[in-house]
Amino acid sequence: MSQILLEKSLGQLACDIPGATRIFHSFNLDFCCGGQKTLREAALGKQLDPTLIAEALGKLQDSGASAQDWRQLPEAELIAHILSRYHDRHRQQLPELIRLARRVEQVHGARSSCPNGLANHLQDMQQELEGHMLKEEQILFPMLQQGVGERAAPPIRVLRLEHDQHGEALDILLTLTNNITPPADACNTWRALYRGLLEFRDDLMQHIHLENNVLFIKALDSVH
């Protein structure tokens, strides 16, 4: 079984196995922007043992856990879920994360462990993400809801490229924050900031995964 899993893409495994994304997070594997890579390729690219990860996924699969299979939802319902669960949520998350990051940098900026530059980086991410979400809300989603999927390929290409840029921005965020790990003596504000960053990272990766590996594939398949 684990041999079969090794040749499946991360995106497909994230769709097929409930809880797989938790395992990918623990090994720092990118299942959203890098979702087209096979498990074997992705693991070897990070100098990880692919068999070990496949075995963990196999155990998860055998446990019979169930979760929503987003591929079975009609496009309109999937879009409604993305809008309420991710677009609205990111708009709530980022202003508060920027505020907390500014406070941490003002108070602890002299410490080597302080994530100096994080507030500005989050502000850049907020601007990029807002522009991206507006393209989806004003161009792509109405197009899909009107059933004109044959015109969706060019905007989807642009949005996939922007997803890759969001992935690169997340990598910078991880570098600035020591993989979102606060120092042992971090104050409550610092800890609250990093808890929020973990949630934001997980949400953004799941958001991109649902679009790249489910919604965009459904849209393009409906054309053929």
C-alpha positions as CSV (number, residue, x, y, z in Angstrom):
1,M,0.0,0.0,0.0
2,S,2.7,2.5,1.0
3,Q,4.4,2.0,-2.5
4,I,1.1,3.1,-4.2
5,L,1.0,6.2,-1.9
6,L,4.6,7.2,-2.8
7,E,3.6,7.7,-6.5
8,K,0.5,9.8,-5.7
9,S,0.7,13.6,-5.7
10,L,0.5,15.5,-2.5
11,G,-2.6,17.3,-3.7
12,Q,-4.4,14.0,-4.4
13,L,-3.3,12.5,-1.0
14,A,-4.6,15.7,0.7
15,C,-8.0,15.1,-1.0
16,D,-8.0,11.3,-0.5
17,I,-6.9,10.9,3.1
18,P,-8.7,12.8,5.9
19,G,-5.9,14.2,8.2
20,A,-3.1,13.9,5.6
21,T,-2.5,17.7,5.7
22,R,-1.6,17.4,9.4
23,I,1.1,14.9,8.5
24,F,2.3,17.1,5.6
25,H,2.5,20.1,8.0
26,S,4.6,18.1,10.5
27,F,7.1,17.3,7.8
28,N,6.9,20.8,6.3
29,L,5.7,19.4,2.9
30,D,3.9,21.8,0.6
31,F,0.7,20.1,-0.5
32,C,-0.9,23.3,-1.9
33,C,1.5,25.0,-4.3
34,G,3.6,21.9,-4.6
35,G,0.6,19.7,-4.7
36,Q,1.5,18.2,-8.2
37,K,4.7,16.6,-6.9
38,T,4.5,12.9,-5.9
39,L,5.1,12.0,-2.3
40,R,8.4,10.4,-3.2
41,E,9.6,13.5,-5.1
42,A,8.5,16.0,-2.4
43,A,10.1,13.9,0.5
44,L,13.4,13.3,-1.3
45,G,13.5,17.0,-2.2
46,K,13.5,17.8,1.6
47,Q,16.0,14.9,2.4
48,L,13.2,13.0,4.2
49,D,12.4,9.3,4.1
50,P,9.4,8.9,1.8
51,T,8.6,5.5,3.1
52,L,8.2,6.8,6.7
53,I,5.7,9.4,5.6
54,A,3.8,6.9,3.4
55,E,3.5,4.5,6.4
56,A,2.1,7.3,8.5
57,L,-0.4,8.1,5.8
58,G,-1.3,4.4,5.4
59,K,-2.1,4.1,9.1
60,L,-4.3,7.2,8.8
61,Q,-6.1,5.7,5.8
62,D,-6.6,2.4,7.7
63,S,-8.1,4.2,10.7
64,G,-11.1,4.9,8.5
65,A,-11.5,8.5,9.6
66,S,-14.0,10.3,7.5
67,A,-14.0,13.9,6.4
68,Q,-15.8,16.1,3.8
69,D,-14.6,15.1,0.3
70,W,-14.6,18.5,-1.3
71,R,-14.4,16.9,-4.8
72,Q,-18.0,15.7,-4.4
73,L,-19.5,19.2,-3.8
74,P,-21.0,21.2,-6.6
75,E,-18.8,24.1,-7.6
76,A,-21.3,26.7,-6.2
77,E,-21.1,25.1,-2.7
78,L,-17.3,24.9,-2.8
79,I,-17.1,28.5,-3.8
80,A,-19.4,29.6,-1.0
81,H,-17.3,27.6,1.5
82,I,-14.0,29.2,0.2
83,L,-15.6,32.7,0.5
84,S,-16.9,32.3,4.0
85,R,-14.2,30.0,5.5
86,Y,-11.1,31.5,3.9
87,H,-11.7,34.9,2.2
88,D,-13.6,36.4,5.1
89,R,-11.3,34.7,7.7
90,H,-8.1,36.1,6.1
91,R,-9.6,39.6,6.2
92,Q,-10.2,39.2,9.9
93,Q,-6.8,37.5,10.7
94,L,-4.3,39.8,9.0
95,P,-5.1,43.2,10.6
96,E,-4.8,41.7,14.1
97,L,-1.6,39.7,13.2
98,I,0.0,42.9,11.9
99,R,-1.0,44.8,15.1
100,L,0.5,42.1,17.3
101,A,3.7,41.9,15.2
102,R,4.2,45.6,15.5
103,R,3.9,45.4,19.3
104,V,6.4,42.5,19.5
105,E,8.9,44.3,17.3
106,Q,8.5,47.6,19.2
107,V,9.1,46.0,22.6
108,H,11.5,43.2,21.8
109,G,13.3,44.5,18.7
110,A,16.7,44.4,20.3
111,R,16.6,40.6,20.8
112,S,18.1,38.4,18.2
113,S,15.0,36.1,18.4
114,C,12.6,38.9,17.6
115,P,11.0,38.6,14.2
116,N,12.0,42.0,13.0
117,G,10.4,42.8,9.6
118,L,7.4,40.5,10.2
119,A,4.8,43.3,10.5
120,N,5.9,44.8,7.2
121,H,6.0,41.3,5.6
122,L,2.5,40.6,6.8
123,Q,1.3,43.9,5.5
124,D,2.7,43.0,2.0
125,M,1.0,39.6,2.2
126,Q,-2.3,41.3,3.1
127,Q,-2.1,43.6,0.1
128,E,-1.2,40.7,-2.3
129,L,-3.9,38.4,-0.8
130,E,-6.6,41.1,-1.0
131,G,-5.8,41.8,-4.7
132,H,-5.8,38.0,-5.4
133,M,-9.1,37.4,-3.6
134,L,-10.8,40.3,-5.4
135,K,-9.8,38.7,-8.8
136,E,-11.4,35.5,-7.7
137,E,-14.5,37.2,-6.3
138,Q,-15.0,39.6,-9.3
139,I,-13.7,37.5,-12.2
140,L,-13.2,33.8,-11.8
141,F,-16.0,32.8,-9.3
142,P,-18.8,34.6,-11.3
143,M,-17.4,33.0,-14.5
144,L,-17.7,29.5,-13.0
145,Q,-21.1,30.2,-11.5
146,Q,-22.4,31.3,-14.9
147,G,-21.1,28.1,-16.4
148,V,-18.5,29.6,-18.8
149,G,-15.7,27.4,-17.7
150,E,-14.1,27.4,-21.2
151,R,-13.0,31.0,-20.5
152,A,-11.6,30.2,-17.1
153,A,-8.2,28.8,-18.2
154,P,-6.4,32.2,-18.5
155,P,-7.5,33.6,-15.1
156,I,-6.7,30.2,-13.5
157,R,-3.2,30.3,-14.9
158,V,-2.7,33.8,-13.3
159,L,-4.2,32.7,-10.0
160,R,-2.0,29.6,-9.8
161,L,1.1,31.8,-10.3
162,E,-0.1,34.1,-7.5
163,H,-0.7,31.0,-5.3
164,D,3.0,30.2,-5.8
165,Q,3.9,33.7,-4.7
166,H,1.8,33.3,-1.6
167,G,3.7,30.0,-0.9
168,E,7.0,31.9,-1.2
169,A,5.7,34.6,1.2
170,L,4.8,31.8,3.7
171,D,8.4,30.5,3.4
172,I,9.7,33.9,4.3
173,L,7.3,34.1,7.2
174,L,8.6,30.7,8.5
175,T,12.2,32.0,8.2
176,L,11.5,35.2,10.1
177,T,9.8,33.3,13.0
178,N,12.0,30.2,13.4
179,N,9.2,28.1,11.9
180,I,6.6,30.0,14.0
181,T,8.3,28.8,17.3
182,P,8.4,31.4,20.0
183,P,11.4,31.5,22.4
184,A,11.0,29.8,25.7
185,D,10.7,33.1,27.6
186,A,8.3,34.8,25.0
187,C,5.7,37.1,26.5
188,N,1.9,36.5,26.1
189,T,1.7,38.9,23.1
190,W,4.5,37.1,21.3
191,R,2.8,33.7,22.0
192,A,-0.6,35.0,20.9
193,L,1.0,36.3,17.7
194,Y,2.6,32.9,16.9
195,R,-0.6,31.0,17.7
196,G,-2.4,33.3,15.2
197,L,0.4,32.8,12.6
198,L,0.1,29.0,12.9
199,E,-3.7,29.3,12.3
200,F,-3.2,31.7,9.4
201,R,-0.5,29.4,7.8
202,D,-2.8,26.4,8.1
203,D,-5.8,28.3,6.7
204,L,-3.9,29.8,3.8
205,M,-2.4,26.4,2.8
206,Q,-5.8,24.7,3.0
207,H,-7.4,27.6,1.0
208,I,-4.8,27.3,-1.8
209,H,-5.1,23.5,-1.8
210,L,-8.9,23.6,-2.2
211,E,-8.5,25.9,-5.2
212,N,-5.4,24.4,-6.9
213,N,-6.3,20.7,-6.3
214,V,-10.1,20.7,-6.3
215,L,-11.9,23.8,-7.7
216,F,-9.5,24.7,-10.6
217,I,-9.2,21.0,-11.6
218,K,-13.1,20.7,-11.6
219,A,-13.4,23.9,-13.6
220,L,-10.9,22.9,-16.3
221,D,-12.2,19.3,-16.4
222,S,-15.7,20.5,-17.1
223,V,-14.5,22.1,-20.3
224,H,-13.1,18.9,-21.8
